[in-house]
Amino acid sequence: MKETENVILEKSFSFAVRIVKASRHLRESKKEFILSKQLLRSGTSIGANAEEAMSGQSDADFVSKFSIAQKEARETHYWIRLLTKTSFFTEQESQSLLSDLNELLRIIASIILTTKTKIEKQKRKHNNS
């Protein structure tokens, strides 16, 4: 496993822990149940898909799982913004979560790009053989 992949697993797991705590806070303190469930689902799915990608059957499967993680991260971004604009999260809470989330998005995009480049190189090499 590459160092970048270890980083994404660690960071996505830590982010999921933060999301679980934020969701619990929304339900217990703010009595918000619908949006908190959406946030919980998408925010924890990022790491679950990254973890699943590690057992990808091929490079294409690996990219597919990380693409799903990327989509879940974008959805999580939406829920955090919505919860902020509706005053369930403070600006400070939101910025802290979004900062971590944007870092995850950058790492995931890099993993996808690197792997797609590897796939293309392998295709070119195979076609030239």
URPEPE-V788448 format. One line per field, one symbol per residue. ss: DSSP state (@ for helix, = for strand, . for the rest). A space follows every 50 residues. Layout:
# URPEPE-V788448
ss->???
This chain:
# URPEPE-V788448
ss->..@@@@@@@@@@@@@@@@@@@@@@@@@@@....@@@@@@@@@@@@@@@@@ @@@.....@@@@@@@@@@@@@@@@@@@@@@@@@@@.....@@@@@@@@@@ @@@@@@@@@@@@@@@@@@@@@@@@@@@@.
